[in-house]
Amino acid sequence: MLRFNNTSRIIVTAVALMILLSSFQLNVRAQTQLDPIVVLYDANHLQQIDPFDEEGLKLMFDMVNESSRYIVRINEDNPLNASVLNDVDILILSDPDASSEFTLEESSAIAEMLANGSSLLALGNPTISQNSTYWSSQPFQDLGENIALNTLFDQINMSGVRFSVNYTTNDRIWGDTLFDYEHSLHVNSSWVLQLDSSTWDTTHPIFKDINELFTMTATLRPIDVASAVARGYDSSFAQFRIGPYSWGNVSFPNMSLTEFEEAPFSFSAINGTLPPWLAAFEYNGSRVIVAGSTMMFTGYTLDLPDADSRSGSQWFYQGDNARLFMNMLDWLSADSPDADSRSGSQWFYQGDNARLFMNMLDWLSADSAEPPSAIAPMFTISAVILLVGIAYYLIKKML
């Protein structure tokens, strides 16, 4: 009969305990800090939105840089070649001008970057007309020239989704704009929309803890694209600009302003689908997001008429009533964090816009920085102890 002395019992117990512990997976804090995920914003294709301006994307990029997970770089002067994209984890292409399309060399480098597992965030913009408060800014008159991004998608053979662009005119550059009278912030700005969770896929990680979004956005094609995770409402419709004042429709090319007023919901009614504005999908082992709005992540004020020009007899629009209410909230929150630096009318601070941007980066970089598992080292240690125990037992038996 085999007998164990006290030392043998201790060894056997320790080995059994180590084997048992190695079978459990626990979340442990990394002993060394992971390298930050590199986010490259391309500013070398005549973008209308300035990444260094607080009215542009500076507020957003400052927030991204403040996290320990990301570091933002701005590419101002160099073409997007293999050297520039060498260590990039997420490439952001935002509203490049139609006159500054990506070269074949650049598209080849971007395709190689994606093949190596990096991700792409492509942000467009809607077009605007002279009814917009942004029209006085000359660069914004070219807002929504999403043809450069569509051409890039063609060059890298990325199928499935495109920005909606008016191909019925010779210049073929004007993109669609999403309109909605029922969910706009003002009757005279039906392109400035407030969206709730009924308009997006709440199960997708991009929309974790997202309850409310404010956007001015372009739409995507095809309108039944499977990768779309955010759309408009039943009352939403899309139009493209055919002149400084007039809008056309994908169902009725060259629709006049009068015809548009007679059938404002024709896009949704005829096609029977809801216009998409954000798609997320995997492409050749990488992840891609195509979204119709850069403006919703900027520090610009919302594209709404001044209080004095607002129509109607509602109390909200009389005198400085609305401004008084905002002043009261400002005073009540004077000691709150960042209260002094926040403006209630900037896109960046509306709803969950900023959180959505961070969620998109998180999803795009989901596989970029995984801490090492502790299972393999624990199993190795347990195996070594087990072998030592067996060797000790055999030696003890032989003596």
Sequence and secondary structure as in RCSB ss.txt:
>XXXX:A:sequence
MLRFNNTSRIIVTAVALMILLSSFQLNVRAQTQLDPIVVLYDANHLQQIDPFDEEGLKLMFDMVNESSRYIVRIN
EDNPLNASVLNDVDILILSDPDASSEFTLEESSAIAEMLANGSSLLALGNPTISQNSTYWSSQPFQDLGENIALN
TLFDQINMSGVRFSVNYTTNDRIWGDTLFDYEHSLHVNSSWVLQLDSSTWDTTHPIFKDINELFTMTATLRPIDV
ASAVARGYDSSFAQFRIGPYSWGNVSFPNMSLTEFEEAPFSFSAINGTLPPWLAAFEYNGSRVIVAGSTMMFTGY
TLDLPDADSRSGSQWFYQGDNARLFMNMLDWLSADSPDADSRSGSQWFYQGDNARLFMNMLDWLSADSAEPPSAI
APMFTISAVILLVGIAYYLIKKML
>XXXX:A:secstr
     HHHHHHHHHHHHHHHHHT       SS    EEEEEE  S  SS TTSTTTTHHHHHHHHHSSSEEEEEE
 SS   TTTTTT SEEEEE   TTS   HHHHHHHHHHHHTT EEEEE      TTSTTTTSGGGGGTT THHHH
HHHHHTT  S EE B  SSSS   BEEEE SSSEEETTEEEEEEEEGGGB TTSGGGTT  EEEE    EESTT 
TTEEEE  TT EEEEESSSS EE SSSTT  HHHHHH TTHHHHHH S  EEEEEEEETTEEEEEES SGGGSSS
B S   GGG  S  GGGSTTHHHHHHHHHHHHTTTSTTTTT  TTBGGGSTTHHHHHHHHHHHHTTTT     SH
HHHHHHHHHHHHHHHHHHHHHHH 
